[in-house]
Amino acid sequence: MIVGTLSKRDMFSEDMRQQLSMLILDSFERKFTVKLFNINVAKDIAKFLACYISENNNQLIIAHQNNDIYGCLFYSNKEAGS
């Protein structure tokens, strides 16, 4: 398994954003849908978050193998005001 950053081209690919979206939805679906949103709104939120974190990939660590994402970590630096 490779852990690292992906090229801008790879991060902006529809496939990577779709995988990130599914990873986010799988991780937070229950939190999104229990009291707040229906499943369709939760899917839209996951897509939005995937777009956001893929555009800020200098703060994104991804575990991937053979073009499949297995996990990611998005971090912020409070000292830098992020």
Solvent accessible surface area in square Angstrom, and as a share of the most:
residue,aa,sasa,rsa
1,M,133,0.59
2,I,104,0.53
3,V,100,0.57
4,G,24,0.23
5,T,95,0.55
6,L,23,0.11
7,S,59,0.38
8,K,116,0.49
9,R,193,0.71
10,D,45,0.23
11,M,0,0.00
12,F,86,0.36
13,S,41,0.26
14,E,133,0.60
15,D,83,0.43
16,M,10,0.04
17,R,49,0.18
18,Q,80,0.35
19,Q,37,0.16
20,L,0,0.00
21,S,7,0.04
22,M,88,0.39
23,L,45,0.23
24,I,15,0.08
25,L,10,0.05
26,D,104,0.54
27,S,69,0.45
28,F,88,0.37
29,E,68,0.31
30,R,188,0.69
31,K,143,0.61
32,F,31,0.13
33,T,40,0.24
34,V,89,0.51
35,K,180,0.76
36,L,123,0.61
37,F,76,0.32
38,N,94,0.48
39,I,68,0.35
40,N,99,0.51
41,V,59,0.34
42,A,0,0.00
43,K,89,0.38
44,D,86,0.45
45,I,44,0.22
46,A,0,0.00
47,K,107,0.45
48,F,137,0.57
49,L,61,0.30
50,A,1,0.00
51,C,46,0.27
52,Y,108,0.41
53,I,15,0.08
54,S,0,0.00
55,E,91,0.41
56,N,43,0.22
57,N,14,0.07
58,N,116,0.60
59,Q,31,0.14
60,L,3,0.01
61,I,68,0.35
62,I,1,0.01
63,A,22,0.17
64,H,22,0.10
65,Q,74,0.33
66,N,127,0.65
67,N,109,0.56
68,D,66,0.34
69,I,19,0.10
70,Y,122,0.46
71,G,20,0.19
72,C,47,0.28
73,L,106,0.53
74,F,72,0.30
75,Y,98,0.37
76,S,66,0.42
77,N,72,0.37
78,K,175,0.74
79,E,171,0.77
80,A,76,0.59
81,G,69,0.66
82,S,80,0.51
